[in-house]
Amino acid sequence: MKNIDILAIGDIVVDAFIKMNDAEVKCDDHNKNCKLCVRYGDKVPYESVEICYAVGNSANAAVSASRLGLSSALYAYVGDDKDGKECLTSLQNDKVETKYVHIDPANKTNYHYVLWYDVDRTILVKHEHYKYDFKVEEAPRWIYLSSLGDNTFDFQMQIVDFVESHPETKLAFQPGTFQIKMGAKELERIYKNSEIFFCNVEESQKILNETSRDLPTLMKGISALGPKTVVITDGFEGAYAFESSTGDMWFMSVYPHTPIDRTGAGDAYASTVVSILAQGKTLGEALTWAPINAMSVTQHVGAQKGLLSPEKIEEYLAKAPEDYKIKKI
C-alpha cells in the first residue's frame, strides 16, 4: 500500500432497499420512540427493490475520499461468494484500494435489508463473525474507524495499538451501533486517541447516558472522553463542532434541499470533513463542504450514488445562499 491518505476500517455490506408505501409510523406522545408498522400476518405489497453493493459506513467513507481526490483504501472482510465479488468490483470501479479487503471462505458477505418508507429507513442488520486481524504494510495518514460487529473488541484494540505506535497516523472515529453499545469505557483508548469524532445527537445521548439535547453539553461530554475535535450532527437542524484545545464551538447549517432518501448522509458528512482536513484545509472549510456532499447523497437511493467530486462541490458553493456560512457560537 503506497501513500494511502485514508484507510477506512469497518464492515462492508450489501444493502437491499425495499421501497414501501403500505406502512405507517407510530410515535409516543412526545413524538419519540417511533416505530415502523405494517399489518401483522398479512401480505404487504412493496414498490421496488434496489441492491447497493460495497456500502456500510467505512466503505462509504473510502468511496467518498476517493471521489474527493484522495488515495483511499478499505480494510474489511467479505465472503467467498457472488456478493463479495460484486463488492470488490464496486470498490475498484471507484478507485478504492482493495488490498486489505479479505475474503473469508467460511462466511457470507454481510447482507442488510433496508425498509425504505417516506424519506427515512429502517435497516435489518446481521454482521457475520469474521476472524478479524489487523495487519498493514505501511502507515496511512489517516485511519477512519467506523461500524463493526459485536465480536470485534480485540480487533479494535489492535487498531488503537497501531495508532499509538504510529503518531504520524491520525484517527477519525465514527462509531456504529455495536460500538456505541460496547460503551465509552470499553472503548476508552479509541476515544482518547481520536483526532476527530463524529456522531448524531441521539447517538451522543446514548454514549453519555444523557437525556439533555443541549449541544454544548453533549459536545463537551464527548470531548471529555478524549477526542480533540467533536462533530455532532442534528439532521435538518445542522451540525455542531467543538475543538477541545481552544474551547471554540461552531455551527454549520444544512445546504437547502428536499431529501429522497437519507441513507448515508451522516457517512458523507463525516468522511468529507476528514477528507478535507487530510488535504490540509481548515475545520471551517471542511464543515462548509460536508453538508453539500450529505445533501447530494440524499437525492439518490443508497449511500454512494450522490457522492461528489471537488469540482461539483465547488459549483454548489458558488450558488449557495448568502447565509450558508460557518458560525462561531
Secondary structure, 3 states (H helix, E strand, C coil): CCCCCEEEECCCEEEEEEEECCCEEECCCCCCCCEEECCCCCCCCCCEEEEEEEECHHHHHHHHHHHCCCCEEEEEEEECCHHHHHHHHHHHHCCCECCCEEEECCCCCEEEEEEEECCEEEEECCCCCCCCCCCCCCCCCEEEECCCCCCCHHHHHHHHHHHHHCCCCEEEECCCHHHHHHCCCCCHHHHHCCCEEEEEHHHHHHHHCCCCCCHHHHHHHHHCCCCCEEEEECHHHCEEEEECCCCEEEEECCCCCCCCCCCCHHHHHHHHHHHHHHCCCCHHHHHHHHHHHHHHHCCCCCCCCCCCCHHHHHHHHHCCCCCCCCEEC
